[in-house]
Amino acid sequence: MPLRAYILINTQIGQTQKVVEELKKIEEIKRLDVIMGPYDIIVEIEVPHYEDISKLLLERFQNIPAINHTMTCPVVS
């Protein structure tokens, strides 16, 4: 059974749409919404193994320069 997690993303001012376009290229993202509040984007990801969450963040998310901060929330049930 795949593991799911929500990732909250804070972007640089005025760069949210640019980040959305980059995130749409990531196949592990199953849902993406632009939101209001302290974070700008929330995505739901699905990966086969717990270690893949870290790998995805380190290799894909951190390579998007307009992302300031992320918070990862793995689904437990």
C-alpha positions in Angstrom: 0.0 0.0 0.0 1.5 3.4 -0.9 2.3 5.9 1.7 0.7 9.4 1.5 1.8 12.7 2.9 0.7 16.3 2.7 3.4 18.9 2.1 2.7 22.5 2.9 4.8 24.9 0.8 5.7 28.6 1.4 6.9 30.4 -1.7 8.7 33.6 -2.5 6.3 36.5 -2.9 4.9 36.6 -6.4 6.3 33.2 -7.3 3.5 30.8 -6.3 2.3 30.2 -9.9 5.8 29.5 -11.1 6.2 26.9 -8.3 2.9 25.3 -9.2 4.1 24.9 -12.8 7.2 23.1 -11.6 5.3 20.9 -9.1 3.0 19.7 -11.8 5.9 17.9 -13.4 6.3 15.7 -10.3 4.4 12.4 -10.9 4.2 11.5 -7.2 2.0 14.6 -6.5 -1.6 13.3 -6.6 -3.3 16.6 -5.7 -2.2 20.3 -5.6 -4.0 23.3 -4.3 -3.1 26.9 -3.9 -4.2 28.0 -0.4 -4.3 31.1 1.8 -2.6 31.5 5.2 1.0 31.0 6.3 1.5 28.5 3.4 0.8 29.1 -0.3 0.5 25.6 -1.7 -0.5 22.2 -0.3 0.2 19.0 -2.2 -0.7 15.4 -1.5 2.0 12.9 -2.5 2.0 9.1 -2.8 5.2 7.1 -2.6 6.0 3.4 -2.2 8.3 3.7 0.8 8.8 6.1 3.7 12.3 6.8 2.5 11.0 8.0 -0.8 9.4 11.0 0.9 12.8 12.3 2.0 14.3 11.5 -1.4 11.5 13.4 -3.2 12.0 16.5 -1.0 15.7 16.5 -1.3 15.9 15.8 -5.0 12.9 17.6 -6.4 11.4 20.1 -4.0 14.7 21.6 -2.9 15.7 22.2 -6.5 12.9 24.7 -7.0 14.5 28.1 -6.1 11.2 29.9 -5.3 10.3 27.6 -2.5 11.2 29.1 0.9 10.0 26.5 3.3 8.1 23.2 3.4 6.4 21.2 6.1 5.8 17.5 5.6 2.9 15.8 7.3 2.8 12.0 6.7 -0.7 10.4 6.8 -0.9 7.9 9.7 -4.3 6.4 9.0 
